[in-house]
Amino acid sequence: MTQAINQTSDTAQAEEIASLAVRLRAHVETLADSIGERNLVHFSALTEAADYIEQIWRNQGYSVTRHEHEIRSKKVANLETTREGRSPEIVIVGAHYDSVFGSPGANDNGSGVAAMLELSGYLAKEQPQRTIRFVAFVNEEPPFFKTEAMGSRRYVTMARARGDVIRAMLCLETIGYYRDEPNSQRYPPPLGLFYPNTGNFIGFVSNLRSRALLGQVAAAFRAASDFPVEHVATFGWIPGVDWSDHWSFWREGIPAVMITDTAPYRYPYYHTAEDKPDKVDYERLAQVVRGLTAVVRALAHPQ
């Protein structure tokens, strides 16, 4: 009887992963194929991507707020939706929806946006202790990266001004590419001395001030999933460690963790015209999303 129950559970889980993979593919293909390159040069596509994200959230039952600002005489927006908790403390799940110039941005960062949209769907009926907030950031890519015009930098400044109590931020950044061959994974020195050379894992990265959050994230993921995971709390000046929207939160002393497949240290199509939907491993991305669902729940229901 126990064996039969386990087999039924395994079958249901496999079916759920397959269904989730289909939905993730649909999001990435919409963003990177149907819409395409998304930035100020391709401004109509950037706006269309924002409209797509907003419509998905509204279909999930959320209300959506656009925080608009003007960059180079064009109006752009961070998008925000919230699952209210019993506490004013906030957990943020964020991903940037723009793509770098010259790239359709399937993995960077269509994969992160797709994951965020599916996480919000899974948690749409949640009754959390802490408030869960999903944010789609604009203008993460150069020339705005690490400037006051960066979408997440604008967002954090606004959140501070209105008194948001942000306890944790998860940054979903380029999370859809996996390899099983030896030597398919590289690192900035000296991390290669301590981590595997096979690129089949999801990485959790934090600065030293966020190491307690990093430990919670890694523990919650491992408790819910057997998908390979590696994590590191290290110095922000190591190349790649602060290369996304979590940087904006670190600047304000807010604990934040980047979730990533390590981008240029694994992904050969990073910031190129070949960053297309066929490069993303949707089944493994689905497994990561299921594990992250447990992570967000754990952070939203602190012990």
C-alpha positions as a LaTeX table, in Angstrom:
\begin{tabular}{lrrr}
\hline
Residue & $x$ (\AA) & $y$ (\AA) & $z$ (\AA) \\
\hline
Met1 & 0.00 & 0.00 & 0.00 \\
Thr2 & 2.78 & 2.44 & 0.94 \\
Gln3 & 4.58 & 1.71 & $-2.32$ \\
Ala4 & 1.42 & 2.35 & $-4.32$ \\
Ile5 & 0.85 & 5.67 & $-2.52$ \\
Asn6 & 4.44 & 6.70 & $-3.20$ \\
Gln7 & 4.11 & 5.80 & $-6.88$ \\
Thr8 & 0.89 & 7.82 & $-7.13$ \\
Ser9 & 2.59 & 10.78 & $-5.46$ \\
Asp10 & 5.60 & 10.51 & $-7.78$ \\
Thr11 & 3.31 & 10.40 & $-10.82$ \\
Ala12 & 1.37 & 13.45 & $-9.66$ \\
Gln13 & 4.60 & 15.35 & $-9.02$ \\
Ala14 & 5.95 & 14.44 & $-12.46$ \\
Glu15 & 2.72 & 15.60 & $-14.08$ \\
Glu16 & 2.85 & 18.87 & $-12.17$ \\
Ile17 & 6.47 & 19.48 & $-13.22$ \\
Ala18 & 5.56 & 18.75 & $-16.86$ \\
Ser19 & 2.58 & 21.12 & $-16.72$ \\
Leu20 & 4.66 & 23.83 & $-15.06$ \\
Ala21 & 7.38 & 23.43 & $-17.70$ \\
Val22 & 4.80 & 24.07 & $-20.43$ \\
Arg23 & 3.65 & 27.26 & $-18.72$ \\
Leu24 & 7.21 & 28.47 & $-18.19$ \\
Arg25 & 8.00 & 27.89 & $-21.86$ \\
Ala26 & 4.92 & 29.88 & $-22.86$ \\
His27 & 6.06 & 32.87 & $-20.78$ \\
Val28 & 9.63 & 32.77 & $-22.12$ \\
Glu29 & 8.50 & 32.37 & $-25.73$ \\
Thr30 & 6.10 & 35.29 & $-25.36$ \\
Leu31 & 8.79 & 37.53 & $-23.91$ \\
Ala32 & 11.72 & 36.53 & $-26.12$ \\
Asp33 & 10.01 & 35.48 & $-29.38$ \\
Ser34 & 6.64 & 37.22 & $-29.66$ \\
Ile35 & 7.80 & 40.45 & $-27.97$ \\
Gly36 & 11.56 & 40.17 & $-28.44$ \\
Glu37 & 14.31 & 42.54 & $-27.38$ \\
Arg38 & 12.99 & 44.77 & $-24.58$ \\
Asn39 & 14.74 & 48.03 & $-23.71$ \\
Leu40 & 14.63 & 51.76 & $-24.44$ \\
Val41 & 15.87 & 51.19 & $-27.98$ \\
His42 & 12.96 & 48.75 & $-28.47$ \\
Phe43 & 10.61 & 50.76 & $-26.31$ \\
Ser44 & 7.32 & 49.41 & $-27.66$ \\
Ala45 & 8.51 & 45.88 & $-26.82$ \\
Leu46 & 9.50 & 47.00 & $-23.31$ \\
Thr47 & 6.00 & 48.40 & $-22.83$ \\
Glu48 & 4.42 & 45.26 & $-24.28$ \\
Ala49 & 6.38 & 43.11 & $-21.85$ \\
Ala50 & 5.12 & 45.19 & $-18.93$ \\
Asp51 & 1.56 & 44.84 & $-20.23$ \\
Tyr52 & 2.00 & 41.06 & $-20.47$ \\
Ile53 & 3.23 & 40.76 & $-16.88$ \\
Glu54 & 0.40 & 42.93 & $-15.62$ \\
Gln55 & $-2.20$ & 40.86 & $-17.47$ \\
Ile56 & $-0.87$ & 37.57 & $-16.08$ \\
Trp57 & $-1.03$ & 38.96 & $-12.55$ \\
Arg58 & $-4.55$ & 40.25 & $-13.06$ \\
Asn59 & $-5.57$ & 36.84 & $-14.42$ \\
Gln60 & $-4.22$ & 35.33 & $-11.19$ \\
Gly61 & $-6.49$ & 37.62 & $-9.17$ \\
Tyr62 & $-3.98$ & 40.28 & $-8.15$ \\
Ser63 & $-4.26$ & 44.04 & $-8.42$ \\
Val64 & $-1.19$ & 45.63 & $-10.01$ \\
Thr65 & 0.50 & 48.95 & $-9.33$ \\
Arg66 & 2.74 & 50.62 & $-11.89$ \\
His67 & 5.44 & 52.85 & $-10.42$ \\
Glu68 & 6.25 & 55.03 & $-13.39$ \\
His69 & 9.19 & 57.33 & $-13.93$ \\
Glu70 & 10.76 & 59.05 & $-16.92$ \\
Ile71 & 14.07 & 58.03 & $-18.47$ \\
Arg72 & 15.38 & 59.80 & $-21.56$ \\
Ser73 & 11.95 & 61.33 & $-22.23$ \\
Lys74 & 10.27 & 57.91 & $-22.09$ \\
Lys75 & 7.93 & 56.72 & $-19.37$ \\
Val76 & 8.95 & 53.35 & $-17.90$ \\
Ala77 & 7.61 & 51.42 & $-14.93$ \\
Asn78 & 8.36 & 48.94 & $-12.19$ \\
Leu79 & 5.33 & 46.71 & $-11.66$ \\
Glu80 & 4.26 & 45.57 & $-8.20$ \\
Thr81 & 1.65 & 43.17 & $-6.89$ \\
Thr82 & 1.10 & 42.04 & $-3.33$ \\
Arg83 & $-0.29$ & 39.15 & $-1.31$ \\
Glu84 & $-1.05$ & 40.88 & 1.97 \\
Gly85 & 0.10 & 39.22 & 5.17 \\
Arg86 & $-0.91$ & 39.59 & 8.79 \\
Ser87 & 2.34 & 41.43 & 9.48 \\
Pro88 & 3.67 & 44.62 & 7.85 \\
Glu89 & 6.99 & 42.82 & 7.28 \\
Ile90 & 7.62 & 42.16 & 3.58 \\
Val91 & 9.28 & 39.44 & 1.51 \\
Ile92 & 10.07 & 40.61 & $-2.02$ \\
Val93 & 10.44 & 38.33 & $-5.04$ \\
Gly94 & 11.79 & 40.29 & $-7.98$ \\
Ala95 & 13.01 & 39.89 & $-11.56$ \\
His96 & 13.95 & 42.38 & $-14.27$ \\
Tyr97 & 11.93 & 42.25 & $-17.48$ \\
Asp98 & 14.18 & 44.26 & $-19.79$ \\
Ser99 & 16.80 & 42.62 & $-21.99$ \\
Val100 & 20.26 & 43.86 & $-22.91$ \\
Phe101 & 20.72 & 45.66 & $-26.24$ \\
Gly102 & 21.07 & 43.13 & $-29.08$ \\
Ser103 & 19.50 & 40.19 & $-27.23$ \\
Pro104 & 15.96 & 38.75 & $-27.04$ \\
Gly105 & 16.69 & 37.84 & $-23.41$ \\
Ala106 & 15.16 & 34.37 & $-23.11$ \\
Asn107 & 17.29 & 33.23 & $-20.19$ \\
Asp108 & 18.40 & 36.74 & $-19.19$ \\
Asn109 & 15.88 & 37.41 & $-17.91$ \\
Gly110 & 12.82 & 35.79 & $-19.44$ \\
Ser111 & 13.50 & 32.75 & $-17.27$ \\
Gly112 & 13.46 & 34.86 & $-14.11$ \\
Val113 & 10.25 & 36.65 & $-15.08$ \\
Ala114 & 8.57 & 33.35 & $-16.01$ \\
Ala115 & 9.55 & 31.87 & $-12.65$ \\
Met116 & 8.21 & 34.92 & $-10.82$ \\
Leu117 & 4.89 & 34.71 & $-12.67$ \\
Glu118 & 4.47 & 31.05 & $-11.76$ \\
Leu119 & 5.48 & 31.65 & $-8.14$ \\
Ser120 & 2.83 & 34.36 & $-7.85$ \\
Gly121 & 0.31 & 31.93 & $-9.31$ \\
Tyr122 & 1.13 & 29.23 & $-6.77$ \\
Leu123 & 0.90 & 31.74 & $-3.92$ \\
Ala124 & $-2.17$ & 33.67 & $-5.09$ \\
Lys125 & $-4.39$ & 32.10 & $-2.40$ \\
Glu126 & $-1.76$ & 32.10 & 0.32 \\
Gln127 & $-2.55$ & 33.58 & 3.73 \\
Pro128 & 0.96 & 34.52 & 4.80 \\
Gln129 & 2.20 & 35.93 & 8.05 \\
Arg130 & 4.57 & 38.28 & 6.23 \\
Thr131 & 3.38 & 40.14 & 3.16 \\
Ile132 & 4.66 & 38.68 & $-0.13$ \\
Arg133 & 5.37 & 41.24 & $-2.82$ \\
Phe134 & 6.27 & 40.47 & $-6.43$ \\
Val135 & 8.09 & 43.16 & $-8.38$ \\
Ala136 & 9.03 & 43.30 & $-12.07$ \\
Phe137 & 11.95 & 45.71 & $-12.43$ \\
Val138 & 12.70 & 47.79 & $-15.50$ \\
Asn139 & 16.15 & 48.93 & $-16.72$ \\
Glu140 & 18.42 & 46.46 & $-14.96$ \\
Glu141 & 20.70 & 46.10 & $-17.96$ \\
Pro142 & 23.45 & 48.52 & $-19.08$ \\
Pro143 & 23.65 & 51.48 & $-19.44$ \\
Phe144 & 21.43 & 51.76 & $-16.36$ \\
Phe145 & 23.01 & 49.05 & $-14.21$ \\
Lys146 & 24.35 & 50.42 & $-10.90$ \\
Thr147 & 23.05 & 53.93 & $-11.62$ \\
Glu148 & 20.24 & 55.92 & $-10.07$ \\
Ala149 & 18.20 & 55.19 & $-13.23$ \\
Met150 & 18.21 & 51.43 & $-12.57$ \\
Gly151 & 14.64 & 50.28 & $-11.99$ \\
Ser152 & 15.33 & 48.45 & $-8.74$ \\
Arg153 & 17.32 & 51.41 & $-7.42$ \\
Arg154 & 14.28 & 53.63 & $-8.06$ \\
Tyr155 & 12.06 & 51.05 & $-6.40$ \\
Val156 & 14.12 & 50.69 & $-3.23$ \\
Thr157 & 14.34 & 54.46 & $-2.83$ \\
Met158 & 10.55 & 54.68 & $-3.10$ \\
Ala159 & 10.02 & 51.74 & $-0.72$ \\
Arg160 & 12.27 & 53.34 & 1.89 \\
Ala161 & 10.42 & 56.66 & 1.57 \\
Arg162 & 7.04 & 55.05 & 2.22 \\
Gly163 & 8.35 & 53.09 & 5.19 \\
Asp164 & 8.27 & 49.53 & 3.82 \\
Val165 & 9.65 & 46.99 & 6.28 \\
Ile166 & 11.50 & 44.63 & 3.90 \\
Arg167 & 12.91 & 41.58 & 5.68 \\
Ala168 & 14.08 & 39.60 & 2.65 \\
Met169 & 14.52 & 39.98 & $-1.09$ \\
Leu170 & 14.92 & 37.15 & $-3.61$ \\
Cys171 & 16.31 & 38.19 & $-6.99$ \\
Leu172 & 15.52 & 35.78 & $-9.85$ \\
Glu173 & 18.30 & 36.30 & $-12.38$ \\
Thr174 & 19.04 & 34.04 & $-15.38$ \\
Ile175 & 17.94 & 30.68 & $-13.98$ \\
Gly176 & 17.15 & 28.41 & $-16.94$ \\
Tyr177 & 20.36 & 26.83 & $-18.28$ \\
Tyr178 & 21.83 & 23.54 & $-17.01$ \\
Arg179 & 24.57 & 21.17 & $-18.22$ \\
Asp180 & 25.71 & 17.74 & $-17.06$ \\
Glu181 & 29.12 & 17.64 & $-18.75$ \\
Pro182 & 32.28 & 18.02 & $-16.67$ \\
Asn183 & 33.91 & 21.45 & $-16.99$ \\
Ser184 & 30.60 & 23.06 & $-18.02$ \\
Gln185 & 30.81 & 25.42 & $-15.02$ \\
Arg186 & 33.26 & 28.25 & $-14.37$ \\
Tyr187 & 33.65 & 30.72 & $-11.50$ \\
Pro188 & 35.41 & 33.96 & $-10.69$ \\
Pro189 & 38.55 & 33.34 & $-8.62$ \\
Pro190 & 38.83 & 31.88 & $-6.05$ \\
Leu191 & 35.38 & 30.21 & $-5.98$ \\
Gly192 & 36.40 & 27.49 & $-8.45$ \\
Leu193 & 38.51 & 25.94 & $-5.73$ \\
Phe194 & 35.43 & 25.11 & $-3.65$ \\
Tyr195 & 32.54 & 24.39 & $-6.02$ \\
Pro196 & 31.76 & 21.72 & $-8.67$ \\
Asn197 & 32.78 & 22.07 & $-12.31$ \\
Thr198 & 29.49 & 20.67 & $-13.63$ \\
Gly199 & 26.75 & 23.22 & $-14.34$ \\
Asn200 & 23.75 & 21.20 & $-13.23$ \\
Phe201 & 22.83 & 23.18 & $-10.09$ \\
Ile202 & 20.95 & 26.33 & $-9.12$ \\
Gly203 & 23.05 & 28.87 & $-7.26$ \\
Phe204 & 22.12 & 31.03 & $-4.27$ \\
Val205 & 24.44 & 34.02 & $-3.79$ \\
Ser206 & 24.58 & 36.66 & $-1.07$ \\
Asn207 & 26.89 & 39.20 & 0.45 \\
Leu208 & 28.22 & 38.62 & 3.94 \\
Arg209 & 25.54 & 40.76 & 5.60 \\
Ser210 & 22.83 & 38.55 & 4.04 \\
Arg211 & 24.35 & 35.22 & 5.04 \\
Ala212 & 21.63 & 34.46 & 7.61 \\
Leu213 & 18.97 & 34.86 & 4.92 \\
Leu214 & 21.07 & 32.76 & 2.55 \\
Gly215 & 21.13 & 29.95 & 5.11 \\
Gln216 & 17.34 & 30.06 & 5.46 \\
Val217 & 16.86 & 30.02 & 1.68 \\
Ala218 & 19.21 & 27.10 & 1.11 \\
Ala219 & 17.72 & 25.08 & 3.99 \\
Ala220 & 14.12 & 25.63 & 2.82 \\
Phe221 & 14.98 & 24.70 & $-0.76$ \\
Arg222 & 16.81 & 21.52 & 0.24 \\
Ala223 & 13.95 & 20.48 & 2.53 \\
Ala224 & 11.50 & 20.68 & $-0.37$ \\
Ser225 & 13.57 & 19.59 & $-3.37$ \\
Asp226 & 16.36 & 17.22 & $-4.31$ \\
Phe227 & 17.43 & 19.50 & $-7.17$ \\
Pro228 & 21.17 & 20.26 & $-6.90$ \\
Val229 & 21.91 & 23.57 & $-5.19$ \\
Glu230 & 25.09 & 25.41 & $-4.25$ \\
His231 & 25.23 & 28.55 & $-2.14$ \\
Val232 & 27.82 & 31.12 & $-1.16$ \\
Ala233 & 27.96 & 34.22 & 1.04 \\
Thr234 & 30.93 & 36.26 & $-0.08$ \\
Phe235 & 32.30 & 39.68 & $-0.97$ \\
Gly236 & 30.22 & 41.84 & $-3.28$ \\
Trp237 & 33.30 & 42.95 & $-5.23$ \\
Ile238 & 33.86 & 39.45 & $-6.66$ \\
Pro239 & 32.79 & 39.68 & $-10.33$ \\
Gly240 & 29.21 & 38.50 & $-10.79$ \\
Val241 & 28.21 & 38.47 & $-7.13$ \\
Asp242 & 26.30 & 41.78 & $-7.27$ \\
Trp243 & 25.30 & 41.73 & $-10.95$ \\
Ser244 & 21.54 & 42.15 & $-10.63$ \\
Asp245 & 18.76 & 43.90 & $-8.76$ \\
His246 & 19.73 & 42.54 & $-5.35$ \\
Trp247 & 22.59 & 45.08 & $-5.48$ \\
Ser248 & 20.05 & 47.87 & $-5.02$ \\
Phe249 & 18.76 & 46.24 & $-1.83$ \\
Trp250 & 22.25 & 45.55 & $-0.48$ \\
Arg251 & 23.00 & 49.26 & $-0.86$ \\
Glu252 & 20.20 & 49.97 & 1.61 \\
Gly253 & 21.31 & 47.26 & 4.04 \\
Ile254 & 18.37 & 44.99 & 3.14 \\
Pro255 & 19.11 & 41.22 & 3.17 \\
Ala256 & 18.90 & 39.85 & $-0.37$ \\
Val257 & 19.84 & 36.66 & $-2.21$ \\
Met258 & 20.36 & 36.21 & $-5.93$ \\
Ile259 & 18.97 & 32.99 & $-7.43$ \\
Thr260 & 20.94 & 32.20 & $-10.60$ \\
Asp261 & 22.36 & 29.57 & $-12.94$ \\
Thr262 & 25.52 & 31.75 & $-12.70$ \\
Ala263 & 24.86 & 33.45 & $-16.06$ \\
Pro264 & 28.18 & 34.13 & $-17.91$ \\
Tyr265 & 30.02 & 31.52 & $-15.85$ \\
Arg266 & 27.88 & 28.80 & $-17.45$ \\
Tyr267 & 25.68 & 30.23 & $-20.16$ \\
Pro268 & 27.54 & 30.65 & $-23.48$ \\
Tyr269 & 24.75 & 32.78 & $-24.99$ \\
Tyr270 & 24.76 & 35.40 & $-22.22$ \\
His271 & 24.11 & 38.91 & $-23.60$ \\
Thr272 & 24.06 & 37.69 & $-27.21$ \\
Ala273 & 21.50 & 37.47 & $-30.01$ \\
Glu274 & 21.41 & 33.70 & $-29.42$ \\
Asp275 & 19.81 & 33.98 & $-25.97$ \\
Lys276 & 16.65 & 32.38 & $-27.37$ \\
Pro277 & 13.87 & 30.23 & $-25.87$ \\
Asp278 & 15.33 & 26.98 & $-27.23$ \\
Lys279 & 18.33 & 27.40 & $-24.92$ \\
Val280 & 16.25 & 27.17 & $-21.73$ \\
Asp281 & 15.81 & 23.82 & $-19.94$ \\
Tyr282 & 12.16 & 24.12 & $-18.94$ \\
Glu283 & 11.87 & 20.86 & $-17.01$ \\
Arg284 & 14.77 & 21.74 & $-14.74$ \\
Leu285 & 13.54 & 25.32 & $-14.48$ \\
Ala286 & 10.21 & 23.89 & $-13.32$ \\
Gln287 & 11.95 & 21.88 & $-10.61$ \\
Val288 & 13.69 & 25.02 & $-9.42$ \\
Val289 & 10.40 & 26.94 & $-9.32$ \\
Arg290 & 8.75 & 24.25 & $-7.21$ \\
Gly291 & 11.64 & 24.42 & $-4.75$ \\
Leu292 & 11.46 & 28.21 & $-4.66$ \\
Thr293 & 7.75 & 28.04 & $-3.86$ \\
Ala294 & 8.71 & 26.34 & $-0.60$ \\
Val295 & 11.41 & 28.97 & 0.01 \\
Val296 & 8.96 & 31.88 & $-0.32$ \\
Arg297 & 6.47 & 30.12 & 1.93 \\
Ala298 & 9.15 & 29.55 & 4.57 \\
Leu299 & 10.21 & 33.21 & 4.48 \\
Ala300 & 6.58 & 34.37 & 4.63 \\
His301 & 5.88 & 32.13 & 7.64 \\
Pro302 & 8.91 & 32.68 & 9.91 \\
Gln303 & 9.24 & 30.41 & 12.91 \\
\hline
\end{tabular}
